[in-house]
């Protein structure tokens, strides 16, 4: 599998995992978990974009 595809898949996974953490943190009133989830969700989005840029650069 190409590195760009791996980055996109991992990014999507981190984004989903971060969204779950963020939601759980909000439901349980734990601001640190909410913040951690938000950060992970943003990092996942960045990783997906890196994969997209790599795919464009491969062509």
C-alpha atoms as one frame of an Amber mdcrd trajectory, in Angstrom:
protein
   0.000   0.000   0.000   1.314   3.460  -0.851   2.440   5.733   1.958  -0.119
   8.355   0.942  -2.935   5.841   1.303  -1.612   4.681   4.677  -1.498   8.285
   5.915  -5.062   8.898   4.774  -6.353   5.735   6.472  -4.471   6.409   9.704
  -5.675  10.007   9.639  -9.291   8.927   9.273  -8.857   6.486  12.167  -7.356
   9.157  14.429 -10.056  11.619  13.458 -12.801   9.128  14.356 -11.081   8.119
  17.592 -10.679  11.768  18.538 -14.347  12.479  17.855 -15.346   9.614  20.161
 -13.024  10.846  22.925 -14.343  14.368  22.521 -17.958  13.198  22.793 -17.264
  10.998  25.803 -15.442  13.870  27.493 -18.415  16.162  26.936 -20.910  13.575
  28.201 -18.886  12.789  31.318 -17.959  16.440  31.919 -14.216  15.771  31.674
 -12.614  18.765  29.949  -9.191  17.111  29.690 -10.652  14.180  27.730 -12.628
  16.580  25.544  -9.466  18.550  24.777  -7.465  15.380  24.106 -10.139  14.158
  21.712 -10.283  17.507  19.939  -6.491  17.531  19.515  -6.473  13.975  18.165
  -9.294  14.796  15.747  -7.341  17.788  14.387  -4.167  15.687  14.107  -6.115
  13.094  12.133  -7.360  15.741   9.714  -3.799  17.001   9.236  -2.522  13.477
   8.603  -5.241  12.922   5.986  -4.229  16.140   4.222  -0.586  15.062   4.272
  -1.627  11.835   2.558  -3.568  13.791  -0.052  -0.579  16.054  -0.744   1.721
  13.034  -1.020  -0.650  11.453  -3.518  -0.584  14.613  -5.670   3.220  14.804
  -5.441   3.542  11.152  -6.577   1.907  11.962  -9.897
